[in-house]
Amino acid sequence: MKIAILNGSPRKGNTAAMADAFAKDAAEAGHEVEILHVGQNVIKHGFRDR
């Protein structure tokens, strides 16, 4: 199974640690895992800058 983990936190704290732990266990169980750190990106599609 393919699993995508979306981490929306801009910091590397508890949320990143939880995502890493989940990804590690899922990968050990044979799943394909990717963590996307979206909190560090500026998303402009569909929104106006103010």
Residue frames as a rotation matrix with the C-alpha (Angstrom) as fourth column:
MET 1
0.588 0.809 0.000 0.00
0.809 -0.588 0.000 0.00
0.000 0.000 -1.000 0.00
LYS 2
-0.425 -0.658 0.622 1.21
0.610 -0.715 -0.340 3.53
0.669 0.235 0.705 -0.75
ILE 3
0.461 0.504 -0.730 0.91
0.882 -0.355 0.311 5.98
-0.103 -0.787 -0.608 2.16
ALA 4
-0.224 -0.462 0.858 1.37
0.430 -0.837 -0.339 9.76
0.875 0.293 0.386 1.95
ILE 5
0.134 0.178 -0.975 1.86
0.976 -0.192 0.099 11.61
-0.170 -0.965 -0.200 5.23
LEU 6
0.199 0.006 0.980 1.13
0.420 -0.904 -0.080 15.34
0.885 0.427 -0.183 5.10
ASN 7
-0.118 -0.316 -0.941 2.98
0.979 -0.194 -0.057 17.28
-0.164 -0.929 0.332 7.77
GLY 8
0.471 0.445 0.762 1.51
0.620 -0.781 0.073 20.77
0.627 0.438 -0.644 7.97
SER 9
0.811 -0.216 -0.544 3.72
0.401 -0.473 0.784 22.05
-0.427 -0.854 -0.297 10.78
PRO 10
0.829 -0.537 0.155 6.39
-0.204 -0.548 -0.811 24.58
0.520 0.641 -0.564 9.75
ARG 11
0.181 -0.772 0.609 8.67
-0.984 -0.142 0.112 23.38
0.000 -0.620 -0.785 12.59
LYS 12
-0.032 -0.266 -0.964 10.49
-0.247 0.936 -0.250 20.10
0.968 0.230 -0.095 13.11
GLY 13
-0.498 -0.052 0.865 9.05
-0.860 -0.096 -0.501 19.20
0.109 -0.994 0.003 16.49
ASN 14
-0.489 0.360 0.795 6.52
-0.382 0.731 -0.566 16.73
-0.785 -0.580 -0.219 17.84
THR 15
0.603 0.775 -0.192 4.48
-0.493 0.172 -0.853 16.51
-0.628 0.609 0.485 14.63
ALA 16
0.297 -0.591 -0.750 7.55
-0.865 0.167 -0.474 15.63
0.405 0.789 -0.461 12.56
ALA 17
-0.708 -0.571 0.417 8.62
-0.702 0.633 -0.326 13.06
-0.077 -0.523 -0.849 15.17
MET 18
-0.068 0.785 0.615 5.18
-0.351 0.559 -0.752 11.45
-0.934 -0.266 0.238 15.08
ALA 19
0.747 0.320 -0.583 5.17
-0.632 0.069 -0.772 11.38
-0.207 0.945 0.253 11.27
ASP 20
-0.143 -0.901 -0.409 8.66
-0.903 0.288 -0.319 9.84
0.405 0.324 -0.855 11.22
ALA 21
-0.681 -0.082 0.727 7.66
-0.541 0.725 -0.425 7.15
-0.493 -0.683 -0.538 13.74
PHE 22
0.375 0.894 0.245 4.52
-0.352 0.382 -0.854 6.28
-0.857 0.234 0.458 11.78
ALA 23
0.613 -0.196 -0.766 6.47
-0.781 -0.003 -0.624 6.18
0.120 0.981 -0.155 8.50
LYS 24
-0.493 -0.868 0.064 9.13
-0.860 0.475 -0.190 3.91
0.134 -0.148 -0.980 10.01
ASP 25
-0.487 0.371 0.790 6.59
-0.316 0.769 -0.556 1.41
-0.814 -0.521 -0.257 11.33
ALA 26
0.623 0.764 -0.166 4.56
-0.399 0.128 -0.908 1.45
-0.673 0.632 0.385 8.11
ALA 27
0.301 -0.604 -0.738 7.70
-0.910 0.049 -0.411 0.89
0.284 0.796 -0.535 6.00
GLU 28
-0.709 -0.570 0.415 8.73
-0.686 0.693 -0.221 -2.00
-0.162 -0.442 -0.882 8.25
ALA 29
-0.115 0.778 0.618 5.28
-0.167 0.598 -0.784 -3.50
-0.979 -0.194 0.061 7.65
GLY 30
-0.465 -0.210 0.860 5.96
0.681 0.536 0.499 -3.42
-0.566 0.818 -0.106 3.90
HIS 31
0.656 0.751 0.067 4.20
0.649 -0.517 -0.557 -0.22
-0.384 0.410 -0.828 2.87
GLU 32
-0.311 -0.672 0.672 5.62
0.870 -0.486 -0.083 2.46
0.383 0.558 0.736 0.56
VAL 33
0.505 0.474 -0.721 5.67
0.801 -0.569 0.186 5.71
-0.322 -0.671 -0.668 2.55
GLU 34
-0.360 -0.581 0.730 6.37
0.701 -0.685 -0.198 9.33
0.615 0.440 0.654 1.64
ILE 35
0.086 0.317 -0.945 6.31
0.846 -0.524 -0.099 12.29
-0.526 -0.791 -0.313 4.04
LEU 36
-0.058 -0.012 0.998 5.35
0.723 -0.691 0.033 15.62
0.689 0.723 0.049 2.49
HIS 37
-0.395 -0.164 -0.904 6.34
0.821 -0.504 -0.267 18.64
-0.412 -0.848 0.334 4.59
VAL 38
-0.009 0.517 0.856 3.71
0.844 -0.455 0.284 21.07
0.536 0.725 -0.432 3.29
GLY 39
0.770 0.314 -0.555 4.01
0.606 -0.633 0.482 23.48
-0.200 -0.708 -0.678 6.22
GLN 40
-0.083 -0.898 -0.433 7.33
0.414 -0.426 0.804 24.71
-0.906 -0.113 0.407 4.86
ASN 41
-0.664 -0.095 0.742 5.88
0.748 -0.090 0.658 25.61
0.005 0.991 0.131 1.44
VAL 42
-0.609 0.525 -0.595 4.03
-0.312 -0.848 -0.429 28.68
-0.729 -0.076 0.680 0.29
ILE 43
-0.556 0.527 0.643 0.85
0.780 0.598 0.183 27.57
-0.288 0.603 -0.744 -1.45
LYS 44
-0.757 0.200 -0.622 -0.65
-0.224 -0.974 -0.041 30.27
-0.614 0.108 0.782 -3.67
HIS 45
-0.919 0.395 0.002 -2.91
0.138 0.317 0.938 28.36
0.370 0.862 -0.345 -6.05
GLY 46
-0.148 0.984 -0.101 -6.47
0.695 0.176 0.697 29.59
0.703 0.033 -0.710 -5.75
PHE 47
0.465 0.273 -0.842 -5.77
0.840 -0.437 0.322 32.27
-0.280 -0.857 -0.432 -3.15
ARG 48
0.599 -0.242 0.763 -4.95
0.265 -0.840 -0.474 35.95
0.756 0.486 -0.438 -3.41
ASP 49
-0.405 -0.772 -0.491 -2.01
0.853 -0.125 -0.507 37.47
0.330 -0.624 0.709 -1.58
ARG 50
0.738 0.661 0.135 -3.09
0.546 -0.703 0.456 40.25
0.396 -0.263 -0.880 0.77
